[in-house]
Amino acid sequence: MRIDSADLIALRRQAAALPLRAGSIRAQRAGQYRSAFKGRGMEFDEVRLYQPGDDVRSLDWRVTARTGKPHTKLFKEERERPVLFWVDLRAPMFFATRGVFKSVLASRAAALLAWSALAHGDQVGGLLFSEEVHHECRPSRGQRAVLALIRRLLDHPSWQQKQSARGVDLSLQRPLARLRQVAKPGSLIFLLSDFRGLDQAAQQHLANLATHNDLVLINLYDHLESQLPQAGVYRLSDGERELSLNSADLELRQSYQQHFIERRTLLEKMSARHGCSQLSLATDATLLSALQTGLGLAPRRL
């Protein structure tokens, strides 16, 4: 299953129902897009005494040290904020038992959010990666920026390659290291992935990114990854190998489900620790309503 250019372009009609403007995103953190995302990277305005509710990341440590009282930096809202899309196109993303591949859903979500960012006057850019190839779109303004992102999604060689994760390093360390290099401080970054390979090195890169940017982690999954199907013997194949799976084994079912829960819990705890927004999208989800719910947006008719 592949993505289609007409489909990604048509998502522009739904962008009005996904208003990424001041105070709109609430998601699973105490924050808002542009408003209580606290203006990191925005134009400096002034310094005042710290008030309850201020983001500690905006503390002016020099003034605080000099006066002995905590002071907060205030910022004016910056126009044309860079909005980046970090899209995972590795082999495990080309999987689904219902709905669409995780890679297809990630691409559609990136396109829809990019159209919404365009409507708000932001710059749009991205980094699209597989195990071996990554494409980059430097943030820029206007419709051309969104179309360039869509073109890069369509042209990525992962859609043409035979997908297999065997013997491949799935660590997210390198793609996140590259994202740190290209992301301008103050950017809003949407990370669309199943977050396999979120090892210690990758987690450190995420922590560093969250220090200077606002992150929204969108975790994509298929229901079969969360729990095994009803009791029975199933034959599975990746196109090269076949194996049999006995889902009636209670110990196996519990271990399988626990592994998924641990991965999701790790992502949630890390997001909370570093002030990131986080939501999950199943492969059979209705994209627009799922994003509205996950980002804490009130549904709006088109």
C-alpha positions in Angstrom: 0.0 0.0 0.0 1.4 3.4 -1.0 0.6 7.0 -0.7 -1.1 9.0 -3.4 -0.3 12.6 -4.4 -3.9 13.5 -5.0 -4.9 12.1 -1.6 -2.2 14.1 0.2 -3.1 17.3 -1.7 -6.8 16.8 -1.0 -6.2 16.8 2.7 -5.8 20.6 2.4 -9.6 20.7 2.6 -9.6 19.3 6.1 -6.9 21.6 7.4 -9.5 24.2 8.5 -10.8 21.6 11.0 -7.4 21.3 12.5 -6.6 24.8 13.7 -3.0 25.0 14.9 -3.2 28.4 16.3 -2.5 30.0 19.7 -4.1 28.1 22.5 -5.4 25.3 20.4 -3.2 22.3 21.2 -3.6 20.9 24.7 -2.7 17.2 24.1 -1.2 15.3 27.0 0.8 18.1 28.6 0.2 21.5 30.1 0.9 23.4 27.0 -0.6 25.2 24.0 0.7 25.8 20.5 2.3 29.2 20.3 0.7 30.4 23.5 1.7 28.1 26.4 4.3 26.4 24.3 5.9 29.4 26.0 7.5 31.1 23.1 10.9 29.4 23.0 12.7 30.8 20.0 10.3 33.7 19.7 11.3 37.3 19.6 12.6 38.5 23.0 10.5 41.3 24.6 11.4 41.8 28.3 12.2 40.2 31.6 9.9 40.3 34.7 9.7 38.5 38.0 8.7 34.9 37.9 5.0 34.2 38.4 3.4 30.8 39.2 2.7 28.9 36.0 5.6 30.3 34.1 7.7 27.8 32.2 11.0 27.2 34.0 12.7 26.8 30.7 12.1 30.6 30.1 13.9 31.6 33.3 16.6 34.3 32.8 19.3 32.7 34.9 21.7 35.7 34.6 19.1 38.2 36.0 18.0 35.6 38.6 21.6 35.2 39.8 22.2 38.9 39.9 19.0 39.8 41.8 18.6 36.7 43.9 15.0 36.5 42.7 13.7 34.3 39.8 13.0 36.3 36.6 11.2 35.0 33.4 12.0 36.0 29.9 8.9 37.2 27.9 8.7 36.9 24.1 6.6 38.4 21.4 4.8 35.9 19.2 7.1 35.1 16.2 5.5 34.9 12.8 6.4 32.1 10.4 7.6 29.7 13.1 9.3 26.7 11.6 7.1 23.6 11.7 9.1 20.4 11.0 7.9 16.9 10.2 10.1 14.0 11.2 8.6 11.0 9.4 9.7 7.4 10.0 9.8 5.3 6.8 11.8 2.3 8.1 10.7 -1.3 7.4 8.6 -1.8 10.6 6.4 1.2 9.4 5.3 -0.9 6.4 2.9 -3.0 8.4 -0.8 -3.2 9.2 -3.4 -5.8 9.7 -6.3 -3.3 9.3 -6.6 0.2 7.9 -3.4 1.4 6.2 0.3 0.9 6.7 1.8 2.9 9.6 4.0 4.6 6.9 0.9 5.6 5.0 -0.8 7.0 8.1 2.3 8.9 9.1 2.6 10.5 5.6 -1.1 11.5 5.6 -0.8 12.9 9.1 2.2 14.9 8.1 0.5 16.3 5.0 -2.7 17.3 6.9 -0.7 19.0 9.7 1.5 20.7 7.1 -1.5 22.2 5.3 -2.8 23.4 8.7 0.6 25.0 9.5 0.5 26.7 6.1 -3.0 28.1 6.8 -1.6 29.7 10.0 1.3 31.3 8.1 4.1 29.1 9.4 7.2 27.8 7.6 7.0 24.1 6.7 9.9 21.6 6.4 10.8 18.0 7.2 13.1 15.1 7.5 12.0 11.8 6.1 14.1 8.8 6.9 14.5 5.0 6.4 17.3 2.7 7.5 19.6 3.9 4.7 18.1 7.1 3.1 16.9 10.4 4.4 15.4 13.3 2.6 15.3 16.8 4.0 13.1 19.8 3.2 14.4 23.1 4.5 11.6 25.1 6.2 10.1 27.7 3.9 6.9 29.6 3.4 3.9 29.1 1.2 2.1 26.3 -0.7 5.4 25.3 -2.4 6.8 24.3 0.9 4.0 21.8 1.6 4.1 20.5 -2.0 7.8 20.0 -1.7 7.3 18.0 1.5 4.6 15.9 -0.3 6.9 15.4 -3.2 9.7 14.2 -0.9 7.3 11.8 0.7 6.2 10.4 -2.6 9.8 10.1 -4.0 11.3 8.4 -1.0 12.9 5.1 -2.1 11.4 3.2 0.8 8.2 2.8 -1.1 10.0 1.0 -3.9 12.3 -1.2 -1.8 11.5 -4.7 -0.5 10.9 -4.1 3.2 12.8 -6.2 5.7 14.1 -5.3 9.2 16.2 -8.4 9.5 19.8 -7.6 10.4 19.2 -3.9 10.3 20.1 -1.4 13.0 16.7 0.1 14.0 18.1 2.6 16.5 16.7 6.1 16.2 19.9 7.7 17.3 21.1 8.7 13.8 17.8 10.2 12.5 17.4 12.2 15.8 21.0 13.3 15.7 20.4 14.7 12.2 17.1 16.4 13.4 19.1 18.2 16.1 21.4 19.5 13.4 18.7 20.9 11.1 16.1 22.1 13.6 16.2 25.8 14.3 15.7 26.6 18.0 12.1 27.5 18.6 10.7 25.1 16.1 7.5 23.1 16.5 8.4 19.5 15.6 6.0 16.6 14.9 7.7 13.2 15.2 5.7 10.5 13.4 7.0 7.0 14.2 6.3 3.7 16.0 9.4 4.7 18.0 11.1 1.3 17.7 14.8 1.6 18.6 14.3 4.4 21.1 17.5 3.5 22.9 19.4 5.6 25.5 21.3 7.5 22.8 18.1 8.3 21.0 16.4 9.3 24.2 19.2 11.8 24.9 18.8 13.4 21.5 15.0 13.8 22.2 15.8 15.4 25.5 18.2 17.8 23.9 15.6 18.7 21.2 12.9 19.3 23.8 15.2 21.9 25.5 15.0 24.3 22.6 11.9 23.2 20.6 8.4 22.1 21.1 7.8 18.4 20.3 4.7 16.5 19.5 5.3 12.7 19.5 2.8 10.8 17.4 3.1 7.1 18.1 1.7 4.9 15.3 0.7 1.3 15.9 -1.3 -1.6 14.6 -3.7 -3.4 16.9 -1.9 -6.7 16.4 1.2 -5.0 17.9 -0.7 -4.3 21.1 -2.1 -7.8 21.7 -2.2 -11.1 20.0 -5.4 -12.2 18.2 -7.9 -14.7 19.7 -6.7 -18.1 20.6 -5.6 -20.1 17.5 -2.6 -21.1 15.4 -1.6 -18.5 12.8 0.9 -18.7 10.0 2.9 -15.5 9.5 5.3 -14.5 6.7 7.4 -11.5 5.8 7.6 -12.7 2.2 10.8 -14.7 2.8 10.2 -16.7 6.0 7.2 -18.4 7.5 6.5 -19.2 11.1 3.6 -20.5 13.2 2.2 -18.6 16.1 0.1 -20.3 18.8 -1.9 -17.4 20.4 -3.6 -19.8 22.8 -0.4 -19.8 24.9 -1.4 -17.6 27.9 2.2 -16.9 28.9 3.1 -15.8 25.4 0.0 -13.5 25.2 0.8 -11.8 28.5 4.5 -11.3 27.6 3.6 -10.0 24.1 1.1 -7.5 25.5 3.4 -6.4 28.3 6.2 -5.7 25.8 3.9 -3.2 24.0 2.7 -1.6 27.2 6.3 -1.1 28.4 7.3 0.6 25.1 4.3 2.9 25.3 4.9 3.7 29.0 8.5 4.6 28.2 7.4 7.1 25.6 4.7 8.6 27.9 7.1 9.0 30.8 9.8 10.5 28.6 7.3 12.9 27.1 6.1 14.0 30.5 9.7 14.4 31.8 10.7 16.7 28.9 7.5 18.6 28.5 6.5 17.0 25.1 3.0 16.4 23.8 2.3 12.8 23.0 -0.5 10.9 21.3 -1.1 7.5 19.6 -2.7 6.7 16.3 -3.9 3.3 15.3 -3.7 2.2 11.7 -7.5 2.0 11.3 -8.1 5.4 12.9 -10.1 8.2 11.1 -7.2 10.6 10.7 -8.8 14.0 11.2 -10.9 13.0 14.2 -8.1 11.1 15.8 -5.8 14.1 15.5 -8.4 16.4 16.9 -9.0 14.1 19.9 -5.3 13.4 20.4 -4.3 17.1 20.2 -7.2 18.2 22.4 -8.9 20.2 19.7 -12.6 20.8 19.6 -14.1 19.1 16.5 -15.1 21.6 13.8 -17.2 21.1 10.8 -15.6 21.7 7.4 
